[in-house]
Amino acid sequence: MPAPEFRIPPLEELLSGARVVSLPMRVKFRGIMERETLLLRGPAGWGEFCPFPEYGDAEASRWLAAAIEAGWQGFPPPVRQSVPVNATVPAVSADRVPEVLARFGRVDAVKVKVAEHGQSLDDDEARVGAVRNALPDAAIRVDANCGWDVPGAVAALSRLAPFGLEYAEQPVPTVEGLAEVRSRLREAGTPVLIAADESVRKETDPLRVARAGAADLLVVKVAPLGGVRRALDIVAQAGLPAVVSSALDTSVGIRAGLALAAALPQLPYACGLGTVSLFESDITLDPLVANDGAIRLRDVSADAGLLERFAASAERRDWWLARLRRVHALLSSAPTPPSIAP
């Protein structure tokens, strides 16, 4: 059965099913210990609108398009029912690595945050080394979130390469910088692949990184790209392997990530969709967490009791609803919203 035609619902329809929650984190991630998100209930299920507070309305409009797709259109048919996922280790001290890993159960891949502001390469090396000591056979990838310049990235990845890195995610901010890092590592014989994340989801042209030969693979996230269907189109046009990752979502957002991973023709890498384990609690009684290194595809329903328990303050709720109104107006006024695939 074909998916319903995409439409942008009236604002009143979105507001009628909107709930704002604030979920406590187990460890600091992206500098926060509370993750705020706005959940929307539509005829096809729940959608999640959670662009980080510092993002502007134009960028946030893609996140709203993704939430509307989930709640009002539904997802494309899957080609697999189970998605392998990696554990995620934030920029914690090396001695906390076993504690973090324990929350994920058995995994075959781990993403380690590096290049954290205020930390050193020694800290990164100790953290990656602790992961390798804990999981001798796991695939390890590092994520710098644009934290290095080109010389710093080359030096850091050369130093971390002996731990057997699978790839390095967005070591530098620009597409040109990624291309240079990739070239220098190849010239030096350093076997670290380059993955593009911000250079895909934050660029007005998400395919530029592929045309520039600046990456070996793409990291794709449903919400920042405007939905599952648009992300599928970007991956198909780029012609590069893809890793599906989350934007620190609740299980509602993870469900959309799983829909993307489940619909990709090939899925050569474990996906970064295990981040619900970083929360103290979720908004569903049956959270989407990994079992034996994978998450099975299933739908999610938010629990009324948990929505009430973790309801954001009145001030923060009003902030999010005002943002929803602005972003909805922006999305609705676009002649043909660029973030929506037919």
ABEGO torsion letter per residue (X at the ends): XBBBBBBBBBAAAAAAABBBBBBBBABBBGGBABBBBBBBBBAAEBBBBABBAABBAAAAAAAAAAAAAAAAAEBBBBABABBBBBBBBBBBBAAAAAAAAAAAEBBABBBBBBGBBGBBAAAAAAAAAAAAAABAABBBBBBAGGABBAAAAAAAAAAAAAAGBABBBGABABAAAAAAAAAAAAAAGBBBBBBBBAAAAABABAAAAAAAGABABBBBBAAAAGEAAAAAAAAAAAGBBBBBBBAGBBAAAAAAAAAAAAABABBABBBBAAAAAABABBABABBBBBBGGBBBBBBBBBBAAAAAAABBBAAAAAAAAAAAAAAAAAAAABABBAABBX
